[in-house]
């Protein structure tokens, strides 16, 4: 009886383990169709330079002066003047805030919102007109510190006197002007010129020390 019990333990001890028989459970596999986490959208602010309706692309100049091109998604939300619009309502020279994601090296716009950012003020200069050459489209002024500056003038230059629009013929030597300009290729381009008219002479009030006139 004891011999049979020992024999049974021996047989059980020689039985192959689960690992030896290759019956270990297979590792779990991720379920099919599992989606990757949604990419956090990025953003840019800039001025629209070009719109390609057929290709659904926008080219914008961003705040640092660089240019970027984005592909507009078919389901992109587009708002112009606080109303839901389509890509055909986005025009060059408009300022927009674009939300986008990066995919395969491209920027895919998911939202476009028209904005009116505060643009930096243009530089100005003031002084007396010392020379005008309308054929050469140049205007030279002498500033208060005695320096002379030359500006390019033309059809895009707006001239005003006392708030009224005038033409370039109003630019005469000796007149005081204030010029709003931009710089391009080393030249100053006058965008707006205000002619400052001389005010009425200031009458000096008599003081207590003045002697009476005979």
Secondary structure, 3 states (H helix, E strand, C coil): CHHHHHHHHHHHHCCCCHHHHCCCCCCCCCCCCCCCCCCCCEEEEEEEEEEECCCCEEEEEECCCCEEEEEEEEEEEEEECCEEECHHHCCCCCEEEEEEEEECCEEEEEEEEEECCCCCCCCEEEEEEEEEECCCCEEEEECCCCCEEEEECCCCCEEEECCEEECHHHCCCCCEEEEEEEEECCEEEEEEEEEECCCCCCCCCCCCCCCCCC
